[in-house]
């Protein structure tokens, strides 16, 4: 190949700039690597600073949200305390009301037991009265002799031991 052809090809490809590029490419390879690395580090640092800025913005937003949530939480706790106090008051009133009702029930139960005891006593008294009534209905005397109350020794129906005569209200009324 001829020099003039080489010169024509070089001129067609960019001339002096091509030569300059080729020389720089060959001779300054290490410097170019360092430059590219430093540019990469710089871009990463810029990205890192933007990440730091983003992290700071997110942290600020988080803290702001957290403070709002705390305020809402404190307000809600206050509302719940008021509601809890009201519920405690209502529960206390219900307990007092139930205590009053239990006192009324206990009083009524005591009165019912007292009345039942009186009914039992009355039933016993009625039984005694019925026993006396049966005694007086069955107690009569057919005297074979004598007119007095003590003269009735041969009582019909015969009983063992013989009953003593006790006057009834009718006997008392007739004797007076």
Number of C-alpha atoms within 10 A of each C-alpha: 5 6 8 9 10 11 12 11 12 15 14 10 12 12 13 11 12 14 14 12 12 12 12 13 13 10 11 11 12 11 12 13 11 11 12 12 12 12 12 12 13 12 12 13 13 12 12 14 12 12 13 13 12 12 13 12 12 12 12 12 12 12 12 12 12 12 12 12 12 12 12 12 12 12 12 12 12 12 12 12 12 12 12 12 12 12 12 12 12 12 12 12 12 12 12 12 12 12 12 12 12 12 12 12 12 12 12 12 12 12 12 12 12 12 12 12 12 12 12 12 12 12 12 12 12 12 12 12 12 12 12 13 13 11 13 14 9 11 17 13 16 11 15 11 10 10 9 8 13 9 13 18 17 14 16 13 11 12 10 5 6 11 12 11 13 12 12 11 9 8 10 10 9 7 8 5
